[in-house]
Amino acid sequence: MKKPIARWIDAALLRDFEAEKTDAHRLATMQDGWVERFGRDILVSFRTPEARERLTLELHLWAAAVAFDCGRIFTRFLPRKNEERGQPQLLFGDAAENLQTTAMERQLKFEIDFAAGYSVGLFVDQRENRAYLRKLTPKRVLNCFAYTCSFGVAAATAGATTINVDLSRKALARGRANFALNTLTTNVHQFIADDVLKVLPRLARRGEKFDAIILDPPTFAHRGPGKMFRVERDFEQLLLMALEVAARDGHILLATNCSELGRQALEVLARYCLKTAGRAAKFVHLPALPDFPHGAGASSLWLSLR
Ligand SMILES: C[S@@+](CC[C@H](N)C(=O)[O-])C[C@H]1O[C@@H](n2cnc3c(N)ncnc32)[C@H](O)[C@@H]1O
């Protein structure tokens, strides 16, 4: 049987990242796992013990070949069920050191916390979407499912005022810390700890309009007692609600990690919702990320409304 291959980024790409002041990115991807870098710290995510072993062994060989100075190494199991998600475990490094660090993406700083649970604070596969949002220089941004507000920070550094919505108060507190880390005052920004599906109709009733709306929901999540969000079922409703608050020439990002919702499926969903809402939009697909092999990472689609 053929051994699965892990694809590692090369020295030239590593230099490109360093030149653009990015130290949060993928290092390697294979069928059952991947390796990411956050500053000097490394996170090895794996579905099988074989993948963990192979990736940690190859990490040392890769680091020596490209002269990369590894800090700590953490490992994290990727379970099938959300309930089985656990915190990354320290494999190599000083256990007495603080588990927080800072990572950089095109000069923006983000807090990384290896003790905060399954996700450490930044989804590196959204890098180009954050950069695109900055380039749009929107005035008002609605960042739904904001998590640690990385999109809010990106927009705010480009001059936007933002509303960041997430069910988790803890995530929003980390979001505020990310604003502070980038010397952005938070008094013109809002952080709303509530259900996006409740907030969107409220904003619509108030007649609010946004130049950019970020829709990057989880695949599934609890919304409250007996209520679930399932992206395959609910993305349509979510986009229809977002279209109600999108400015005439606004932009909407649709992003998902759900493997059933690839690029084509997002286009079909967008076409249906645009028709239902009586709106028109150009579809914008950003170039593939150089550190992600084809098919790895989130699927996304920008709608440029007309
Ligand atoms: C995939 S993460 C979003 C990642 C984020 N867009 C980023 O790039 O950093 C999902 C987030 O959605 C939040 N969430 C889940 N269901 C929600 C809901 N119904 N309303 C608001 N937030 C929700 C979770 O608390 C979590 O922080």
The ligand as a Gaussian input file, in Angstrom:
#p B3LYP/6-31G(d) Opt

LIG

0 1
 C      -15.929000      29.076000      12.166000
 S      -15.882000      30.158000      13.569000
 C      -15.877000      31.673000      12.692000
 C      -14.496000      32.062000      12.260000
 C      -14.300000      33.523000      11.965000
 N      -15.125000      33.949000      10.863000
 C      -12.837000      33.800000      11.692000
 O      -12.423000      33.797000      10.520000
 O      -12.080000      33.948000      12.654000
 C      -17.512000      30.000000      14.179000
 C      -17.940000      31.010000      15.262000
 O      -19.363000      31.096000      15.165000
 C      -19.902000      31.266000      16.461000
 N      -21.324000      30.884000      16.362000
 C      -21.843000      29.651000      16.158000
 N      -23.170000      29.728000      15.982000
 C      -23.509000      31.044000      16.084000
 C      -24.725000      31.772000      15.971000
 N      -25.881000      31.171000      15.712000
 N      -24.677000      33.121000      16.098000
 C      -23.520000      33.749000      16.364000
 N      -22.333000      33.104000      16.465000
 C      -22.321000      31.785000      16.318000
 C      -19.033000      30.425000      17.361000
 O      -19.094000      30.887000      18.691000
 C      -17.647000      30.619000      16.692000
 O      -16.937000      31.650000      17.318000

